[in-house]
Amino acid sequence: MMREGSVALALAGFAFLLTMIWGEPLLRVLRHLKVGESIRVDGPPSHVSKRGTPTMGGVLFIMPVVLITILLNGASLIGLAGVGRSIFLPLGTLAVFALLGSIDDWQKLRGKRHAGQKGMKARTKFAIQWVLAIAVAIGLRYVLDTPEVVLPGVVEFELNLGFWYIPLAALWIVFFSNAVNLTDGLDGLAGLIASTAFVVYGGIALFQGQLYLARFCFTLVGAIFGFLWFNVHPAQLFMGDTGSLALGAVLAVVALMTGQWLLLPLIAVMPVAVAMSVVLQVGYFKLTKGKRLFKMSPIQHHFELMGWSETQVVQRFWLISLLAAMLGFALAMS
């Protein structure tokens, strides 16, 4: 266990360095291509200065993770190390959701430059997410034969969901993909919260003996830390949908692979709160015919309009996430 933990931490360090090394060249390329973020007209006034900051930065941490994971586990593709093949499902999830997010980001940029459409239509993106999530859920159940539901605190008991596993697992993937996407509104917020959650699930995987999954989680954490070097306030780079959709989806997949996915709403409590704030705002607006429950949703912008600085919101949200993640880890280990 000690040796595997050391290997996982070493991979995190290597991923961090690799991400840092190619961060500056990527920034220059994105600036040259004028891949700049557009800012909501009705957003907090302090965000106006962010206009033009390069987006689609999720590729900064996704590419090192893909490279390292394939180099470490490539032999399993040809059957030389079968146990390592399990890691290609979360890796594939990361890649396909990043591709979906990059298409959406690019269409937003084209819409800004040309006539009109701000990104992919919501219905289209949502439908594609569901198709991808169902395919991943089928892989989890029938290819990897992952544990269905491990009840926290109940020793060696696994709840069998039968047919319902597929739609529930797909729902989890779609929900958290969008929840992390909605959380990505302030400098460093989504990266800090996601990396904390991946540390917890990496630890859970390590204790379960899922060594490949643990390595993958810590590799991703190191790469996210490298991205945060450029994304903390004032951000030089935004992850965009390229990064946020992928992070949320793969976080759900990792949780599902450990069987401890009932703890994910606790471990990732702030993305859940952010997503629910949007649902409540929209529902309240419709019920009251125009009134608002929050000054603005997602809820991080509500606190900004209340007078909190951006760094205060990020730090306080992350502190809550850290405490919730610690509690979630304790429950998983009980």
C-alpha positions in Angstrom: 0.0 0.0 0.0 2.8 2.4 0.9 4.6 1.7 -2.3 1.5 2.2 -4.5 0.7 5.4 -2.7 4.2 6.7 -3.4 3.8 5.7 -7.1 0.5 7.6 -7.3 2.0 10.7 -5.7 5.0 10.5 -8.1 2.6 10.4 -11.0 0.8 13.4 -9.7 4.1 15.3 -9.5 5.1 14.2 -13.0 1.7 15.3 -14.4 2.0 18.6 -12.7 5.5 19.2 -14.3 4.3 18.1 -17.7 1.3 20.4 -17.6 3.5 23.3 -16.4 6.0 22.8 -19.2 3.5 23.1 -22.0 1.3 25.7 -20.4 3.1 28.7 -21.7 3.3 27.4 -25.3 -0.4 26.6 -25.3 -1.2 30.1 -24.0 0.7 31.6 -26.8 -1.1 29.5 -29.4 -4.6 30.3 -27.9 -3.8 34.0 -27.8 -2.6 33.9 -31.4 -5.8 32.1 -32.5 -7.8 34.7 -30.4 -9.6 32.0 -28.6 -11.0 34.4 -26.1 -13.9 34.0 -23.6 -17.0 36.1 -24.0 -18.6 37.5 -20.8 -22.3 37.5 -19.9 -23.7 41.0 -20.3 -25.9 40.6 -17.1 -23.0 39.1 -15.1 -21.1 40.6 -12.2 -19.5 43.9 -13.3 -16.1 42.7 -12.0 -16.1 40.0 -14.7 -15.9 42.5 -17.6 -12.1 42.5 -17.3 -12.0 38.8 -18.1 -13.3 39.3 -21.6 -10.8 37.9 -24.1 -9.0 35.6 -21.7 -8.2 32.4 -23.6 -10.6 29.5 -23.1 -10.7 25.8 -24.1 -7.9 25.5 -21.5 -9.2 22.0 -20.5 -6.9 20.6 -23.1 -4.0 21.8 -20.9 -4.6 19.1 -18.3 -6.4 16.5 -20.4 -3.5 15.9 -22.8 -0.9 15.1 -20.1 -3.4 12.7 -18.4 -4.1 10.9 -21.7 -0.4 10.7 -22.6 0.7 9.4 -19.1 -2.1 6.9 -18.8 -1.5 5.4 -22.3 2.2 5.2 -21.7 1.7 3.4 -18.3 -1.1 1.1 -19.4 -0.6 0.8 -23.1 0.4 -2.9 -22.8 -3.1 -3.8 -21.6 -4.5 -2.8 -25.0 -2.9 -5.9 -26.5 -3.8 -8.1 -23.6 -0.4 -8.1 -21.8 -1.8 -6.6 -18.6 -5.5 -7.2 -18.5 -6.1 -5.6 -15.1 -4.9 -2.2 -16.5 -7.6 -2.2 -19.2 -10.2 -1.0 -16.7 -8.6 2.5 -16.7 -9.4 3.1 -20.4 -13.1 3.6 -19.6 -12.6 6.7 -17.4 -9.9 7.8 -19.8 -12.3 7.4 -22.8 -14.9 9.3 -20.8 -12.5 12.1 -20.2 -11.7 12.3 -23.9 -15.2 12.1 -25.4 -16.7 14.6 -23.0 -13.8 16.9 -23.6 -14.4 16.6 -27.3 -18.1 17.4 -26.8 -17.1 20.4 -24.7 -14.5 21.6 -27.2 -17.2 21.5 -30.0 -19.4 23.6 -27.8 -16.6 26.1 -27.0 -15.7 26.4 -30.6 -19.2 27.1 -31.7 -19.5 29.8 -29.0 -16.4 31.4 -30.5 -17.7 31.2 -34.0 -21.1 32.5 -32.9 -19.4 35.5 -31.4 -17.4 36.2 -34.5 -20.2 35.6 -37.0 -23.9 35.8 -37.0 -25.2 34.4 -34.1 -25.5 31.1 -32.3 -23.8 31.0 -28.9 -22.6 27.4 -28.8 -24.3 24.1 -29.3 -28.0 24.0 -28.7 -28.8 23.0 -25.2 -31.1 20.1 -26.2 -28.5 18.8 -28.6 -25.7 18.9 -26.1 -27.9 17.3 -23.4 -29.0 14.5 -25.8 -25.4 13.7 -26.7 -24.4 13.7 -23.0 -27.1 11.1 -22.4 -26.0 8.9 -25.3 -22.4 9.0 -24.1 -23.4 8.4 -20.5 -25.5 5.3 -21.3 -22.7 3.9 -23.3 -20.3 4.4 -20.4 -22.8 2.9 -17.9 -23.2 -0.2 -20.1 -19.4 -0.5 -20.1 -19.2 -0.2 -16.3 -21.8 -2.9 -15.8 -21.2 -5.4 -18.5 -17.5 -5.0 -19.4 -15.8 -4.0 -16.1 -18.4 -5.6 -13.8 -17.9 -2.8 -11.3 -19.6 -2.9 -7.8 -23.1 -1.5 -8.2 -23.7 0.3 -4.9 -21.5 0.0 -1.8 -23.4 1.3 1.2 -21.2 3.6 3.4 -20.6 2.1 6.8 -22.0 -1.4 5.9 -19.1 -3.9 5.7 -19.0 -6.1 2.6 -22.5 -5.4 1.4 -23.3 -4.5 -2.1 -26.8 -3.5 -3.2 -27.8 -5.0 -6.6 -29.8 -2.6 -8.7 -30.4 -4.9 -11.7 -31.7 -3.1 -14.8 -31.9 0.2 -12.9 -28.1 0.5 -12.7 -27.8 1.7 -16.3 -30.2 4.7 -16.1 -29.1 5.7 -12.6 -25.4 5.5 -13.5 -26.1 7.5 -16.7 -28.0 10.1 -14.7 -25.1 10.4 -12.3 -22.7 11.0 -15.2 -24.9 13.6 -16.9 -25.7 15.4 -13.7 -22.2 15.8 -12.5 -20.9 16.7 -15.9 -23.3 19.7 -15.9 -22.8 20.4 -12.2 -19.0 20.9 -12.6 -19.7 22.9 -15.8 -21.9 25.3 -13.9 -19.4 25.6 -11.1 -16.7 26.8 -13.6 -17.6 30.5 -13.3 -14.8 31.9 -11.1 -11.0 31.7 -11.3 -9.8 28.4 -9.9 -13.1 27.3 -8.5 -13.9 24.2 -10.5 -10.3 23.0 -10.6 -9.9 23.2 -6.8 -13.1 21.5 -6.0 -12.7 18.8 -8.7 -9.1 18.0 -7.6 -10.2 17.7 -4.0 -12.8 15.1 -5.0 -10.3 13.2 -7.1 -7.9 13.0 -4.2 -10.7 11.4 -2.1 -11.7 8.9 -4.7 -8.0 8.1 -5.5 -7.6 7.3 -1.8 -10.7 5.1 -1.7 -9.5 3.3 -4.9 -6.1 2.8 -3.2 -7.6 1.2 -0.1 -9.8 -1.0 -2.3 -6.8 -2.3 -4.2 -7.8 -0.6 -7.5 -4.3 0.6 -8.1 -4.8 1.6 -11.7 -7.7 3.7 -10.8 -5.8 5.3 -7.9 -2.9 6.2 -10.3 -5.3 7.7 -12.8 -7.0 9.9 -10.1 -3.7 11.2 -8.8 -2.4 11.8 -12.3 -5.5 13.9 -13.0 -5.0 15.8 -9.7 -1.4 16.7 -10.6 -2.5 17.8 -14.1 -5.3 19.9 -12.6 -2.8 21.5 -10.2 -0.7 22.4 -13.2 -3.7 24.0 -14.9 -4.5 25.9 -11.7 -1.1 27.6 -12.0 -2.5 29.5 -14.9 -6.2 29.5 -13.8 -6.0 31.0 -10.2 -7.0 34.7 -9.9 -6.3 36.6 -12.1 -6.8 33.8 -14.6 -4.6 33.6 -17.6 -6.7 30.7 -19.0 -10.2 29.3 -18.6 -10.9 25.5 -18.9 -14.2 26.1 -20.8 -16.7 23.3 -21.5 -13.7 21.4 -22.8 -12.5 20.8 -19.3 -15.5 21.2 -17.1 -17.8 18.8 -18.9 -15.0 16.2 -18.9 -14.1 16.6 -15.3 -17.7 16.2 -14.0 -18.3 13.1 -16.2 -15.1 11.3 -15.3 -15.6 12.2 -11.6 -18.9 10.4 -11.7 -17.3 7.4 -13.5 -14.5 7.1 -10.9 -17.1 7.2 -8.1 -19.1 4.5 -9.9 -16.0 2.3 -10.3 -15.4 2.4 -6.6 -19.0 1.6 -5.8 -19.0 4.5 -3.4 -21.1 6.8 -5.6 -23.8 7.5 -3.1 -21.1 9.6 -1.3 -20.4 11.8 -4.4 -23.1 14.4 -3.5 -21.3 14.9 -0.2 -17.7 14.7 -1.6 -18.7 17.1 -4.4 -21.2 19.1 -2.4 -20.5 22.5 -4.0 -21.1 21.4 -7.6 -24.4 19.9 -6.3 -25.3 23.1 -4.6 -24.4 25.2 -7.6 -26.5 23.0 -9.9 -29.5 23.0 -7.5 -29.3 26.8 -7.3 -29.9 27.0 -11.0 -32.8 24.6 -10.8 -34.3 26.6 -7.9 -33.8 29.9 -9.6 -35.5 28.8 -12.9 -38.3 27.1 -11.0 -39.0 30.1 -8.8 -38.8 32.5 -11.7 -41.5 30.5 -13.6 -43.7 30.0 -10.5 -43.6 33.6 -9.5 -43.7 35.0 -13.1 -40.5 36.9 -13.0 -39.2 37.0 -9.4 -35.8 35.8 -8.5 -34.8 33.6 -5.5 -31.1 34.6 -5.8 -29.6 37.8 -7.1 -28.0 35.7 -9.8 -27.5 32.0 -10.5 -25.3 30.0 -10.4 -25.1 30.8 -6.7 -21.4 31.8 -6.8 -22.5 35.0 -8.6 -25.2 35.6 -6.0 -22.4 35.9 -3.3 -20.4 38.2 -5.6 -23.3 40.5 -5.9 -23.7 40.4 -2.1 -20.2 42.0 -1.9 -17.9 39.0 -1.6 -14.8 39.3 -3.7 -14.1 36.6 -6.2 -11.2 35.1 -4.2 -13.4 35.1 -1.0 -16.1 33.0 -2.9 -13.5 30.6 -4.3 -11.7 30.1 -1.0 -14.9 29.7 1.1 -16.5 27.3 -1.4 -13.3 25.3 -1.5 -13.1 25.2 2.3 -16.6 23.8 2.5 -15.7 21.2 -0.2 -12.6 20.2 1.6 -14.5 19.5 4.9 -17.2 17.6 3.0 -14.6 15.6 1.2 -12.9 14.6 4.4 -16.2 13.6 5.9 -17.0 11.5 2.8 -13.7 9.8 2.9 -14.2 8.9 6.6 -17.6 7.5 5.8 -16.2 5.4 2.9 -13.5 4.0 5.2 -15.9 3.2 8.1 
